[in-house]
Amino acid sequence: MNDMPLVLLPGMTVKHALIQCGLFEEMEASKKVYDEWGNEVGLDGALSEEMKIYVKPKPKEKPMEQ
């Protein structure tokens, strides 16, 4: 998680990892979780060994063109 190793337990989800790292509250404040390839990951997503996930700011929405 953000290049910080975690001890995974069977059945842990992305949300559990965020809580374990103390990042869950920060994530709720306009941040999202992404995998190492930049794909958004859901909070209920499963974790596996060697998986890399990162908490990053949500992309800014582009203003609508008129």
PDBQT receptor file of N, H, CA, C and O in Angstrom, charges set to zero:
ATOM      1  N   MET A   1       0.856  -1.164   0.000  1.00  0.00    +0.000 N 
ATOM      2  CA  MET A   1       0.000   0.000   0.000  1.00  0.00    +0.000 C 
ATOM      3  C   MET A   1       0.898   1.222   0.000  1.00  0.00    +0.000 C 
ATOM      4  O   MET A   1       1.621   1.465   0.967  1.00  0.00    +0.000 OA
ATOM      5  N   ASN A   2       0.858   1.999  -1.087  1.00  0.00    +0.000 N 
ATOM      6  H   ASN A   2       0.271   1.801  -1.872  1.00  0.00    +0.000 HD
ATOM      7  CA  ASN A   2       1.728   3.177  -1.224  1.00  0.00    +0.000 C 
ATOM      8  C   ASN A   2       3.183   2.829  -0.918  1.00  0.00    +0.000 C 
ATOM      9  O   ASN A   2       3.868   3.566  -0.208  1.00  0.00    +0.000 OA
ATOM     10  N   ASP A   3       3.650   1.708  -1.454  1.00  0.00    +0.000 N 
ATOM     11  H   ASP A   3       3.094   1.109  -2.031  1.00  0.00    +0.000 HD
ATOM     12  CA  ASP A   3       5.019   1.200  -1.293  1.00  0.00    +0.000 C 
ATOM     13  C   ASP A   3       5.361   0.822   0.150  1.00  0.00    +0.000 C 
ATOM     14  O   ASP A   3       6.536   0.735   0.505  1.00  0.00    +0.000 OA
ATOM     15  N   MET A   4       4.346   0.598   0.978  1.00  0.00    +0.000 N 
ATOM     16  H   MET A   4       3.391   0.668   0.690  1.00  0.00    +0.000 HD
ATOM     17  CA  MET A   4       4.541   0.160   2.355  1.00  0.00    +0.000 C 
ATOM     18  C   MET A   4       4.043  -1.287   2.449  1.00  0.00    +0.000 C 
ATOM     19  O   MET A   4       2.876  -1.544   2.157  1.00  0.00    +0.000 OA
ATOM     20  N   PRO A   5       4.901  -2.242   2.851  1.00  0.00    +0.000 N 
ATOM     21  CA  PRO A   5       4.462  -3.639   2.904  1.00  0.00    +0.000 C 
ATOM     22  C   PRO A   5       3.410  -3.866   3.989  1.00  0.00    +0.000 C 
ATOM     23  O   PRO A   5       3.435  -3.229   5.042  1.00  0.00    +0.000 OA
ATOM     24  N   LEU A   6       2.488  -4.783   3.711  1.00  0.00    +0.000 N 
ATOM     25  H   LEU A   6       2.467  -5.301   2.856  1.00  0.00    +0.000 HD
ATOM     26  CA  LEU A   6       1.428  -5.151   4.654  1.00  0.00    +0.000 C 
ATOM     27  C   LEU A   6       1.435  -6.650   4.875  1.00  0.00    +0.000 C 
ATOM     28  O   LEU A   6       1.840  -7.417   4.002  1.00  0.00    +0.000 OA
ATOM     29  N   VAL A   7       0.987  -7.056   6.038  1.00  0.00    +0.000 N 
ATOM     30  H   VAL A   7       0.657  -6.433   6.747  1.00  0.00    +0.000 HD
ATOM     31  CA  VAL A   7       0.767  -8.477   6.301  1.00  0.00    +0.000 C 
ATOM     32  C   VAL A   7      -0.670  -8.768   5.890  1.00  0.00    +0.000 C 
ATOM     33  O   VAL A   7      -1.607  -8.193   6.443  1.00  0.00    +0.000 OA
ATOM     34  N   LEU A   8      -0.841  -9.659   4.920  1.00  0.00    +0.000 N 
ATOM     35  H   LEU A   8      -0.079 -10.126   4.470  1.00  0.00    +0.000 HD
ATOM     36  CA  LEU A   8      -2.175 -10.000   4.435  1.00  0.00    +0.000 C 
ATOM     37  C   LEU A   8      -2.701 -11.229   5.151  1.00  0.00    +0.000 C 
ATOM     38  O   LEU A   8      -1.961 -12.175   5.419  1.00  0.00    +0.000 OA
ATOM     39  N   LEU A   9      -3.971 -11.200   5.452  1.00  0.00    +0.000 N 
ATOM     40  H   LEU A   9      -4.572 -10.431   5.235  1.00  0.00    +0.000 HD
ATOM     41  CA  LEU A   9      -4.655 -12.345   6.027  1.00  0.00    +0.000 C 
ATOM     42  C   LEU A   9      -5.660 -12.854   5.009  1.00  0.00    +0.000 C 
ATOM     43  O   LEU A   9      -6.142 -12.078   4.183  1.00  0.00    +0.000 OA
ATOM     44  N   PRO A  10      -5.986 -14.140   5.048  1.00  0.00    +0.000 N 
ATOM     45  CA  PRO A  10      -6.968 -14.669   4.097  1.00  0.00    +0.000 C 
ATOM     46  C   PRO A  10      -8.282 -13.887   4.167  1.00  0.00    +0.000 C 
ATOM     47  O   PRO A  10      -8.803 -13.621   5.249  1.00  0.00    +0.000 OA
ATOM     48  N   GLY A  11      -8.798 -13.531   3.012  1.00  0.00    +0.000 N 
ATOM     49  H   GLY A  11      -8.374 -13.747   2.133  1.00  0.00    +0.000 HD
ATOM     50  CA  GLY A  11     -10.075 -12.833   2.933  1.00  0.00    +0.000 C 
ATOM     51  C   GLY A  11      -9.995 -11.319   3.055  1.00  0.00    +0.000 C 
ATOM     52  O   GLY A  11     -11.023 -10.643   3.005  1.00  0.00    +0.000 OA
ATOM     53  N   MET A  12      -8.788 -10.772   3.216  1.00  0.00    +0.000 N 
ATOM     54  H   MET A  12      -7.953 -11.321   3.257  1.00  0.00    +0.000 HD
ATOM     55  CA  MET A  12      -8.670  -9.312   3.319  1.00  0.00    +0.000 C 
ATOM     56  C   MET A  12      -9.070  -8.647   2.009  1.00  0.00    +0.000 C 
ATOM     57  O   MET A  12      -8.813  -9.164   0.922  1.00  0.00    +0.000 OA
ATOM     58  N   THR A  13      -9.704  -7.492   2.141  1.00  0.00    +0.000 N 
ATOM     59  H   THR A  13      -9.913  -7.072   3.023  1.00  0.00    +0.000 HD
ATOM     60  CA  THR A  13     -10.081  -6.697   0.977  1.00  0.00    +0.000 C 
ATOM     61  C   THR A  13      -9.245  -5.414   0.957  1.00  0.00    +0.000 C 
ATOM     62  O   THR A  13      -8.470  -5.146   1.875  1.00  0.00    +0.000 OA
ATOM     63  N   VAL A  14      -9.417  -4.642  -0.091  1.00  0.00    +0.000 N 
ATOM     64  H   VAL A  14     -10.046  -4.860  -0.837  1.00  0.00    +0.000 HD
ATOM     65  CA  VAL A  14      -8.731  -3.356  -0.207  1.00  0.00    +0.000 C 
ATOM     66  C   VAL A  14      -9.100  -2.465   0.984  1.00  0.00    +0.000 C 
ATOM     67  O   VAL A  14      -8.241  -1.781   1.541  1.00  0.00    +0.000 OA
ATOM     68  N   LYS A  15     -10.365  -2.476   1.366  1.00  0.00    +0.000 N 
ATOM     69  H   LYS A  15     -11.063  -3.032   0.914  1.00  0.00    +0.000 HD
ATOM     70  CA  LYS A  15     -10.810  -1.663   2.508  1.00  0.00    +0.000 C 
ATOM     71  C   LYS A  15     -10.071  -2.065   3.781  1.00  0.00    +0.000 C 
ATOM     72  O   LYS A  15      -9.646  -1.198   4.544  1.00  0.00    +0.000 OA
ATOM     73  N   HIS A  16      -9.911  -3.371   4.022  1.00  0.00    +0.000 N 
ATOM     74  H   HIS A  16     -10.257  -4.076   3.402  1.00  0.00    +0.000 HD
ATOM     75  CA  HIS A  16      -9.187  -3.837   5.208  1.00  0.00    +0.000 C 
ATOM     76  C   HIS A  16      -7.742  -3.332   5.196  1.00  0.00    +0.000 C 
ATOM     77  O   HIS A  16      -7.212  -2.930   6.232  1.00  0.00    +0.000 OA
ATOM     78  N   ALA A  17      -7.114  -3.355   4.032  1.00  0.00    +0.000 N 
ATOM     79  H   ALA A  17      -7.544  -3.682   3.191  1.00  0.00    +0.000 HD
ATOM     80  CA  ALA A  17      -5.730  -2.884   3.918  1.00  0.00    +0.000 C 
ATOM     81  C   ALA A  17      -5.643  -1.386   4.205  1.00  0.00    +0.000 C 
ATOM     82  O   ALA A  17      -4.711  -0.932   4.870  1.00  0.00    +0.000 OA
ATOM     83  N   LEU A  18      -6.610  -0.620   3.705  1.00  0.00    +0.000 N 
ATOM     84  H   LEU A  18      -7.367  -0.989   3.165  1.00  0.00    +0.000 HD
ATOM     85  CA  LEU A  18      -6.630   0.821   3.965  1.00  0.00    +0.000 C 
ATOM     86  C   LEU A  18      -6.772   1.100   5.458  1.00  0.00    +0.000 C 
ATOM     87  O   LEU A  18      -6.104   1.983   5.996  1.00  0.00    +0.000 OA
ATOM     88  N   ILE A  19      -7.633   0.351   6.118  1.00  0.00    +0.000 N 
ATOM     89  H   ILE A  19      -8.175  -0.367   5.681  1.00  0.00    +0.000 HD
ATOM     90  CA  ILE A  19      -7.827   0.518   7.560  1.00  0.00    +0.000 C 
ATOM     91  C   ILE A  19      -6.543   0.157   8.297  1.00  0.00    +0.000 C 
ATOM     92  O   ILE A  19      -6.124   0.873   9.206  1.00  0.00    +0.000 OA
ATOM     93  N   GLN A  20      -5.914  -0.958   7.905  1.00  0.00    +0.000 N 
ATOM     94  H   GLN A  20      -6.255  -1.540   7.166  1.00  0.00    +0.000 HD
ATOM     95  CA  GLN A  20      -4.679  -1.405   8.556  1.00  0.00    +0.000 C 
ATOM     96  C   GLN A  20      -3.580  -0.349   8.445  1.00  0.00    +0.000 C 
ATOM     97  O   GLN A  20      -2.800  -0.173   9.381  1.00  0.00    +0.000 OA
ATOM     98  N   CYS A  21      -3.509   0.344   7.330  1.00  0.00    +0.000 N 
ATOM     99  H   CYS A  21      -4.143   0.201   6.569  1.00  0.00    +0.000 HD
ATOM    100  CA  CYS A  21      -2.477   1.374   7.101  1.00  0.00    +0.000 C 
ATOM    101  C   CYS A  21      -2.865   2.738   7.650  1.00  0.00    +0.000 C 
ATOM    102  O   CYS A  21      -2.046   3.657   7.662  1.00  0.00    +0.000 OA
ATOM    103  N   GLY A  22      -4.097   2.877   8.100  1.00  0.00    +0.000 N 
ATOM    104  H   GLY A  22      -4.763   2.131   8.090  1.00  0.00    +0.000 HD
ATOM    105  CA  GLY A  22      -4.553   4.177   8.576  1.00  0.00    +0.000 C 
ATOM    106  C   GLY A  22      -4.866   5.146   7.454  1.00  0.00    +0.000 C 
ATOM    107  O   GLY A  22      -4.848   6.360   7.658  1.00  0.00    +0.000 OA
ATOM    108  N   LEU A  23      -5.157   4.620   6.258  1.00  0.00    +0.000 N 
ATOM    109  H   LEU A  23      -5.172   3.634   6.092  1.00  0.00    +0.000 HD
ATOM    110  CA  LEU A  23      -5.423   5.473   5.098  1.00  0.00    +0.000 C 
ATOM    111  C   LEU A  23      -6.897   5.539   4.716  1.00  0.00    +0.000 C 
ATOM    112  O   LEU A  23      -7.260   6.261   3.788  1.00  0.00    +0.000 OA
ATOM    113  N   PHE A  24      -7.754   4.793   5.420  1.00  0.00    +0.000 N 
ATOM    114  H   PHE A  24      -7.460   4.207   6.174  1.00  0.00    +0.000 HD
ATOM    115  CA  PHE A  24      -9.160   4.724   5.006  1.00  0.00    +0.000 C 
ATOM    116  C   PHE A  24      -9.839   6.087   5.092  1.00  0.00    +0.000 C 
ATOM    117  O   PHE A  24     -10.536   6.483   4.158  1.00  0.00    +0.000 OA
ATOM    118  N   GLU A  25      -9.651   6.811   6.192  1.00  0.00    +0.000 N 
ATOM    119  H   GLU A  25      -9.085   6.490   6.951  1.00  0.00    +0.000 HD
ATOM    120  CA  GLU A  25     -10.279   8.129   6.329  1.00  0.00    +0.000 C 
ATOM    121  C   GLU A  25      -9.745   9.103   5.280  1.00  0.00    +0.000 C 
ATOM    122  O   GLU A  25     -10.499   9.904   4.729  1.00  0.00    +0.000 OA
ATOM    123  N   GLU A  26      -8.452   9.031   5.009  1.00  0.00    +0.000 N 
ATOM    124  H   GLU A  26      -7.839   8.380   5.457  1.00  0.00    +0.000 HD
ATOM    125  CA  GLU A  26      -7.850   9.894   3.984  1.00  0.00    +0.000 C 
ATOM    126  C   GLU A  26      -8.439   9.572   2.611  1.00  0.00    +0.000 C 
ATOM    127  O   GLU A  26      -8.692  10.471   1.809  1.00  0.00    +0.000 OA
ATOM    128  N   MET A  27      -8.651   8.286   2.350  1.00  0.00    +0.000 N 
ATOM    129  H   MET A  27      -8.445   7.556   3.002  1.00  0.00    +0.000 HD
ATOM    130  CA  MET A  27      -9.180   7.856   1.065  1.00  0.00    +0.000 C 
ATOM    131  C   MET A  27     -10.604   8.370   0.868  1.00  0.00    +0.000 C 
ATOM    132  O   MET A  27     -10.979   8.741  -0.244  1.00  0.00    +0.000 OA
ATOM    133  N   GLU A  28     -11.397   8.394   1.934  1.00  0.00    +0.000 N 
ATOM    134  H   GLU A  28     -11.092   8.093   2.838  1.00  0.00    +0.000 HD
ATOM    135  CA  GLU A  28     -12.772   8.878   1.821  1.00  0.00    +0.000 C 
ATOM    136  C   GLU A  28     -12.813  10.362   1.469  1.00  0.00    +0.000 C 
ATOM    137  O   GLU A  28     -13.791  10.838   0.891  1.00  0.00    +0.000 OA
ATOM    138  N   ALA A  29     -11.766  11.087   1.812  1.00  0.00    +0.000 N 
ATOM    139  H   ALA A  29     -10.972  10.701   2.282  1.00  0.00    +0.000 HD
ATOM    140  CA  ALA A  29     -11.711  12.529   1.552  1.00  0.00    +0.000 C 
ATOM    141  C   ALA A  29     -11.169  12.793   0.152  1.00  0.00    +0.000 C 
ATOM    142  O   ALA A  29     -10.060  13.302  -0.007  1.00  0.00    +0.000 OA
ATOM    143  N   SER A  30     -11.944  12.450  -0.842  1.00  0.00    +0.000 N 
ATOM    144  H   SER A  30     -12.845  12.037  -0.713  1.00  0.00    +0.000 HD
ATOM    145  CA  SER A  30     -11.660  12.726  -2.254  1.00  0.00    +0.000 C 
ATOM    146  C   SER A  30     -10.423  12.025  -2.817  1.00  0.00    +0.000 C 
ATOM    147  O   SER A  30      -9.712  12.590  -3.649  1.00  0.00    +0.000 OA
ATOM    148  N   LYS A  31     -10.168  10.806  -2.369  1.00  0.00    +0.000 N 
ATOM    149  H   LYS A  31     -10.745  10.347  -1.694  1.00  0.00    +0.000 HD
ATOM    150  CA  LYS A  31      -9.078  10.022  -2.951  1.00  0.00    +0.000 C 
ATOM    151  C   LYS A  31      -9.624   8.681  -3.416  1.00  0.00    +0.000 C 
ATOM    152  O   LYS A  31     -10.693   8.252  -2.983  1.00  0.00    +0.000 OA
ATOM    153  N   LYS A  32      -8.885   8.026  -4.300  1.00  0.00    +0.000 N 
ATOM    154  H   LYS A  32      -8.017   8.375  -4.652  1.00  0.00    +0.000 HD
ATOM    155  CA  LYS A  32      -9.280   6.714  -4.820  1.00  0.00    +0.000 C 
ATOM    156  C   LYS A  32      -8.101   5.765  -4.741  1.00  0.00    +0.000 C 
ATOM    157  O   LYS A  32      -6.961   6.180  -4.532  1.00  0.00    +0.000 OA
ATOM    158  N   VAL A  33      -8.393   4.479  -4.911  1.00  0.00    +0.000 N 
ATOM    159  H   VAL A  33      -9.319   4.141  -5.081  1.00  0.00    +0.000 HD
ATOM    160  CA  VAL A  33      -7.365   3.443  -4.852  1.00  0.00    +0.000 C 
ATOM    161  C   VAL A  33      -7.113   2.928  -6.266  1.00  0.00    +0.000 C 
ATOM    162  O   VAL A  33      -8.048   2.659  -7.020  1.00  0.00    +0.000 OA
ATOM    163  N   TYR A  34      -5.826   2.794  -6.613  1.00  0.00    +0.000 N 
ATOM    164  H   TYR A  34      -5.066   3.013  -6.001  1.00  0.00    +0.000 HD
ATOM    165  CA  TYR A  34      -5.427   2.333  -7.941  1.00  0.00    +0.000 C 
ATOM    166  C   TYR A  34      -4.407   1.215  -7.806  1.00  0.00    +0.000 C 
ATOM    167  O   TYR A  34      -3.659   1.159  -6.830  1.00  0.00    +0.000 OA
ATOM    168  N   ASP A  35      -4.379   0.317  -8.803  1.00  0.00    +0.000 N 
ATOM    169  H   ASP A  35      -4.986   0.363  -9.596  1.00  0.00    +0.000 HD
ATOM    170  CA  ASP A  35      -3.349  -0.721  -8.812  1.00  0.00    +0.000 C 
ATOM    171  C   ASP A  35      -2.094  -0.169  -9.483  1.00  0.00    +0.000 C 
ATOM    172  O   ASP A  35      -2.058   0.991  -9.894  1.00  0.00    +0.000 OA
ATOM    173  N   GLU A  36      -1.070  -1.007  -9.590  1.00  0.00    +0.000 N 
ATOM    174  H   GLU A  36      -1.099  -1.949  -9.256  1.00  0.00    +0.000 HD
ATOM    175  CA  GLU A  36       0.211  -0.533 -10.132  1.00  0.00    +0.000 C 
ATOM    176  C   GLU A  36       0.142  -0.132 -11.596  1.00  0.00    +0.000 C 
ATOM    177  O   GLU A  36       1.062   0.514 -12.097  1.00  0.00    +0.000 OA
ATOM    178  N   TRP A  37      -0.930  -0.500 -12.296  1.00  0.00    +0.000 N 
ATOM    179  H   TRP A  37      -1.678  -1.024 -11.888  1.00  0.00    +0.000 HD
ATOM    180  CA  TRP A  37      -1.093  -0.150 -13.711  1.00  0.00    +0.000 C 
ATOM    181  C   TRP A  37      -2.012   1.050 -13.901  1.00  0.00    +0.000 C 
ATOM    182  O   TRP A  37      -2.301   1.438 -15.033  1.00  0.00    +0.000 OA
ATOM    183  N   GLY A  38      -2.478   1.646 -12.786  1.00  0.00    +0.000 N 
ATOM    184  H   GLY A  38      -2.243   1.331 -11.867  1.00  0.00    +0.000 HD
ATOM    185  CA  GLY A  38      -3.321   2.830 -12.878  1.00  0.00    +0.000 C 
ATOM    186  C   GLY A  38      -4.804   2.555 -12.969  1.00  0.00    +0.000 C 
ATOM    187  O   GLY A  38      -5.589   3.477 -13.191  1.00  0.00    +0.000 OA
ATOM    188  N   ASN A  39      -5.209   1.293 -12.799  1.00  0.00    +0.000 N 
ATOM    189  H   ASN A  39      -4.571   0.544 -12.618  1.00  0.00    +0.000 HD
ATOM    190  CA  ASN A  39      -6.627   0.945 -12.828  1.00  0.00    +0.000 C 
ATOM    191  C   ASN A  39      -7.247   1.198 -11.461  1.00  0.00    +0.000 C 
ATOM    192  O   ASN A  39      -6.659   0.862 -10.433  1.00  0.00    +0.000 OA
ATOM    193  N   GLU A  40      -8.439   1.793 -11.453  1.00  0.00    +0.000 N 
ATOM    194  H   GLU A  40      -8.917   2.066 -12.288  1.00  0.00    +0.000 HD
ATOM    195  CA  GLU A  40      -9.129   2.024 -10.188  1.00  0.00    +0.000 C 
ATOM    196  C   GLU A  40      -9.540   0.684  -9.577  1.00  0.00    +0.000 C 
ATOM    197  O   GLU A  40      -9.991  -0.220 -10.281  1.00  0.00    +0.000 OA
ATOM    198  N   VAL A  41      -9.377   0.570  -8.256  1.00  0.00    +0.000 N 
ATOM    199  H   VAL A  41      -9.011   1.304  -7.684  1.00  0.00    +0.000 HD
ATOM    200  CA  VAL A  41      -9.684  -0.662  -7.535  1.00  0.00    +0.000 C 
ATOM    201  C   VAL A  41     -10.794  -0.357  -6.537  1.00  0.00    +0.000 C 
ATOM    202  O   VAL A  41     -10.728   0.639  -5.816  1.00  0.00    +0.000 OA
ATOM    203  N   GLY A  42     -11.820  -1.216  -6.492  1.00  0.00    +0.000 N 
ATOM    204  H   GLY A  42     -11.874  -2.025  -7.078  1.00  0.00    +0.000 HD
ATOM    205  CA  GLY A  42     -12.925  -1.038  -5.553  1.00  0.00    +0.000 C 
ATOM    206  C   GLY A  42     -12.543  -1.450  -4.142  1.00  0.00    +0.000 C 
ATOM    207  O   GLY A  42     -11.617  -2.238  -3.951  1.00  0.00    +0.000 OA
ATOM    208  N   LEU A  43     -13.250  -0.921  -3.157  1.00  0.00    +0.000 N 
ATOM    209  H   LEU A  43     -14.002  -0.280  -3.312  1.00  0.00    +0.000 HD
ATOM    210  CA  LEU A  43     -12.959  -1.229  -1.760  1.00  0.00    +0.000 C 
ATOM    211  C   LEU A  43     -13.202  -2.689  -1.418  1.00  0.00    +0.000 C 
ATOM    212  O   LEU A  43     -12.576  -3.218  -0.499  1.00  0.00    +0.000 OA
ATOM    213  N   ASP A  44     -14.096  -3.349  -2.137  1.00  0.00    +0.000 N 
ATOM    214  H   ASP A  44     -14.604  -2.920  -2.884  1.00  0.00    +0.000 HD
ATOM    215  CA  ASP A  44     -14.380  -4.763  -1.884  1.00  0.00    +0.000 C 
ATOM    216  C   ASP A  44     -13.462  -5.683  -2.673  1.00  0.00    +0.000 C 
ATOM    217  O   ASP A  44     -13.615  -6.903  -2.619  1.00  0.00    +0.000 OA
ATOM    218  N   GLY A  45     -12.519  -5.117  -3.398  1.00  0.00    +0.000 N 
ATOM    219  H   GLY A  45     -12.395  -4.126  -3.442  1.00  0.00    +0.000 HD
ATOM    220  CA  GLY A  45     -11.600  -5.910  -4.212  1.00  0.00    +0.000 C 
ATOM    221  C   GLY A  45     -10.715  -6.817  -3.372  1.00  0.00    +0.000 C 
ATOM    222  O   GLY A  45     -10.304  -6.462  -2.267  1.00  0.00    +0.000 OA
ATOM    223  N   ALA A  46     -10.431  -7.992  -3.915  1.00  0.00    +0.000 N 
ATOM    224  H   ALA A  46     -10.765  -8.280  -4.812  1.00  0.00    +0.000 HD
ATOM    225  CA  ALA A  46      -9.574  -8.963  -3.226  1.00  0.00    +0.000 C 
ATOM    226  C   ALA A  46      -8.111  -8.550  -3.355  1.00  0.00    +0.000 C 
ATOM    227  O   ALA A  46      -7.726  -7.849  -4.290  1.00  0.00    +0.000 OA
ATOM    228  N   LEU A  47      -7.314  -8.995  -2.405  1.00  0.00    +0.000 N 
ATOM    229  H   LEU A  47      -7.627  -9.565  -1.645  1.00  0.00    +0.000 HD
ATOM    230  CA  LEU A  47      -5.877  -8.731  -2.418  1.00  0.00    +0.000 C 
ATOM    231  C   LEU A  47      -5.119 -10.030  -2.616  1.00  0.00    +0.000 C 
ATOM    232  O   LEU A  47      -5.614 -11.105  -2.277  1.00  0.00    +0.000 OA
ATOM    233  N   SER A  48      -3.916  -9.927  -3.167  1.00  0.00    +0.000 N 
ATOM    234  H   SER A  48      -3.514  -9.054  -3.442  1.00  0.00    +0.000 HD
ATOM    235  CA  SER A  48      -3.054 -11.097  -3.313  1.00  0.00    +0.000 C 
ATOM    236  C   SER A  48      -1.614 -10.673  -3.030  1.00  0.00    +0.000 C 
ATOM    237  O   SER A  48      -1.282  -9.488  -3.067  1.00  0.00    +0.000 OA
ATOM    238  N   GLU A  49      -0.770 -11.658  -2.747  1.00  0.00    +0.000 N 
ATOM    239  H   GLU A  49      -1.040 -12.621  -2.717  1.00  0.00    +0.000 HD
ATOM    240  CA  GLU A  49       0.634 -11.354  -2.474  1.00  0.00    +0.000 C 
ATOM    241  C   GLU A  49       1.258 -10.645  -3.664  1.00  0.00    +0.000 C 
ATOM    242  O   GLU A  49       0.903 -10.905  -4.814  1.00  0.00    +0.000 OA
ATOM    243  N   GLU A  50       2.178  -9.760  -3.378  1.00  0.00    +0.000 N 
ATOM    244  H   GLU A  50       2.466  -9.550  -2.444  1.00  0.00    +0.000 HD
ATOM    245  CA  GLU A  50       2.917  -8.985  -4.382  1.00  0.00    +0.000 C 
ATOM    246  C   GLU A  50       2.054  -7.959  -5.111  1.00  0.00    +0.000 C 
ATOM    247  O   GLU A  50       2.548  -7.283  -6.014  1.00  0.00    +0.000 OA
ATOM    248  N   MET A  51       0.781  -7.825  -4.746  1.00  0.00    +0.000 N 
ATOM    249  H   MET A  51       0.380  -8.374  -4.013  1.00  0.00    +0.000 HD
ATOM    250  CA  MET A  51      -0.084  -6.820  -5.360  1.00  0.00    +0.000 C 
ATOM    251  C   MET A  51       0.329  -5.449  -4.842  1.00  0.00    +0.000 C 
ATOM    252  O   MET A  51       0.608  -5.286  -3.654  1.00  0.00    +0.000 OA
ATOM    253  N   LYS A  52       0.365  -4.471  -5.728  1.00  0.00    +0.000 N 
ATOM    254  H   LYS A  52       0.138  -4.603  -6.693  1.00  0.00    +0.000 HD
ATOM    255  CA  LYS A  52       0.726  -3.109  -5.344  1.00  0.00    +0.000 C 
ATOM    256  C   LYS A  52      -0.480  -2.213  -5.578  1.00  0.00    +0.000 C 
ATOM    257  O   LYS A  52      -1.009  -2.142  -6.687  1.00  0.00    +0.000 OA
ATOM    258  N   ILE A  53      -0.914  -1.524  -4.511  1.00  0.00    +0.000 N 
ATOM    259  H   ILE A  53      -0.484  -1.582  -3.610  1.00  0.00    +0.000 HD
ATOM    260  CA  ILE A  53      -2.024  -0.586  -4.645  1.00  0.00    +0.000 C 
ATOM    261  C   ILE A  53      -1.617   0.748  -4.034  1.00  0.00    +0.000 C 
ATOM    262  O   ILE A  53      -0.795   0.814  -3.121  1.00  0.00    +0.000 OA
ATOM    263  N   TYR A  54      -2.222   1.811  -4.568  1.00  0.00    +0.000 N 
ATOM    264  H   TYR A  54      -2.890   1.757  -5.310  1.00  0.00    +0.000 HD
ATOM    265  CA  TYR A  54      -1.843   3.168  -4.186  1.00  0.00    +0.000 C 
ATOM    266  C   TYR A  54      -3.087   4.020  -3.974  1.00  0.00    +0.000 C 
ATOM    267  O   TYR A  54      -4.072   3.890  -4.701  1.00  0.00    +0.000 OA
ATOM    268  N   VAL A  55      -3.032   4.895  -2.969  1.00  0.00    +0.000 N 
ATOM    269  H   VAL A  55      -2.232   5.000  -2.378  1.00  0.00    +0.000 HD
ATOM    270  CA  VAL A  55      -4.090   5.873  -2.732  1.00  0.00    +0.000 C 
ATOM    271  C   VAL A  55      -3.632   7.174  -3.378  1.00  0.00    +0.000 C 
ATOM    272  O   VAL A  55      -2.564   7.698  -3.062  1.00  0.00    +0.000 OA
ATOM    273  N   LYS A  56      -4.461   7.690  -4.293  1.00  0.00    +0.000 N 
ATOM    274  H   LYS A  56      -5.329   7.265  -4.550  1.00  0.00    +0.000 HD
ATOM    275  CA  LYS A  56      -4.120   8.912  -5.025  1.00  0.00    +0.000 C 
ATOM    276  C   LYS A  56      -5.342   9.823  -5.077  1.00  0.00    +0.000 C 
ATOM    277  O   LYS A  56      -6.471   9.357  -4.925  1.00  0.00    +0.000 OA
ATOM    278  N   PRO A  57      -5.122  11.121  -5.292  1.00  0.00    +0.000 N 
ATOM    279  CA  PRO A  57      -6.262  12.035  -5.442  1.00  0.00    +0.000 C 
ATOM    280  C   PRO A  57      -7.119  11.636  -6.635  1.00  0.00    +0.000 C 
ATOM    281  O   PRO A  57      -6.613  11.145  -7.645  1.00  0.00    +0.000 OA
ATOM    282  N   LYS A  58      -8.415  11.852  -6.506  1.00  0.00    +0.000 N 
ATOM    283  H   LYS A  58      -8.826  12.251  -5.686  1.00  0.00    +0.000 HD
ATOM    284  CA  LYS A  58      -9.320  11.605  -7.627  1.00  0.00    +0.000 C 
ATOM    285  C   LYS A  58      -8.969  12.572  -8.749  1.00  0.00    +0.000 C 
ATOM    286  O   LYS A  58      -8.612  13.721  -8.490  1.00  0.00    +0.000 OA
ATOM    287  N   PRO A  59      -9.069  12.110 -10.002  1.00  0.00    +0.000 N 
ATOM    288  CA  PRO A  59      -8.804  13.038 -11.113  1.00  0.00    +0.000 C 
ATOM    289  C   PRO A  59      -9.842  14.157 -11.118  1.00  0.00    +0.000 C 
ATOM    290  O   PRO A  59     -11.017  13.931 -10.826  1.00  0.00    +0.000 OA
ATOM    291  N   LYS A  60      -9.399  15.349 -11.449  1.00  0.00    +0.000 N 
ATOM    292  H   LYS A  60      -8.445  15.533 -11.686  1.00  0.00    +0.000 HD
ATOM    293  CA  LYS A  60     -10.322  16.485 -11.507  1.00  0.00    +0.000 C 
ATOM    294  C   LYS A  60     -11.219  16.333 -12.722  1.00  0.00    +0.000 C 
ATOM    295  O   LYS A  60     -10.784  15.923 -13.798  1.00  0.00    +0.000 OA
ATOM    296  N   GLU A  61     -12.487  16.676 -12.517  1.00  0.00    +0.000 N 
ATOM    297  H   GLU A  61     -12.840  17.008 -11.643  1.00  0.00    +0.000 HD
ATOM    298  CA  GLU A  61     -13.438  16.609 -13.626  1.00  0.00    +0.000 C 
ATOM    299  C   GLU A  61     -13.219  17.800 -14.545  1.00  0.00    +0.000 C 
ATOM    300  O   GLU A  61     -13.008  18.927 -14.095  1.00  0.00    +0.000 OA
ATOM    301  N   LYS A  62     -13.273  17.526 -15.836  1.00  0.00    +0.000 N 
ATOM    302  H   LYS A  62     -13.445  16.612 -16.202  1.00  0.00    +0.000 HD
ATOM    303  CA  LYS A  62     -13.121  18.600 -16.813  1.00  0.00    +0.000 C 
ATOM    304  C   LYS A  62     -14.430  19.380 -16.893  1.00  0.00    +0.000 C 
ATOM    305  O   LYS A  62     -15.507  18.786 -16.829  1.00  0.00    +0.000 OA
ATOM    306  N   PRO A  63     -14.351  20.697 -17.031  1.00  0.00    +0.000 N 
ATOM    307  CA  PRO A  63     -15.590  21.481 -17.175  1.00  0.00    +0.000 C 
ATOM    308  C   PRO A  63     -16.298  21.102 -18.469  1.00  0.00    +0.000 C 
ATOM    309  O   PRO A  63     -15.661  20.801 -19.478  1.00  0.00    +0.000 OA
ATOM    310  N   MET A  64     -17.614  21.121 -18.418  1.00  0.00    +0.000 N 
ATOM    311  H   MET A  64     -18.132  21.365 -17.598  1.00  0.00    +0.000 HD
ATOM    312  CA  MET A  64     -18.399  20.767 -19.605  1.00  0.00    +0.000 C 
ATOM    313  C   MET A  64     -18.285  21.868 -20.645  1.00  0.00    +0.000 C 
ATOM    314  O   MET A  64     -18.368  23.055 -20.331  1.00  0.00    +0.000 OA
ATOM    315  N   GLU A  65     -18.095  21.452 -21.884  1.00  0.00    +0.000 N 
ATOM    316  H   GLU A  65     -18.028  20.487 -22.139  1.00  0.00    +0.000 HD
ATOM    317  CA  GLU A  65     -18.017  22.415 -22.978  1.00  0.00    +0.000 C 
ATOM    318  C   GLU A  65     -19.415  22.815 -23.391  1.00  0.00    +0.000 C 
ATOM    319  O   GLU A  65     -20.345  22.009 -23.337  1.00  0.00    +0.000 OA
ATOM    320  N   GLN A  66     -19.562  24.065 -23.804  1.00  0.00    +0.000 N 
ATOM    321  H   GLN A  66     -18.807  24.720 -23.847  1.00  0.00    +0.000 HD
ATOM    322  CA  GLN A  66     -20.886  24.545 -24.209  1.00  0.00    +0.000 C 
ATOM    323  C   GLN A  66     -20.968  24.691 -25.691  1.00  0.00    +0.000 C 
ATOM    324  O   GLN A  66     -22.010  25.085 -26.216  1.00  0.00    +0.000 OA
TER     325      GLN A  66
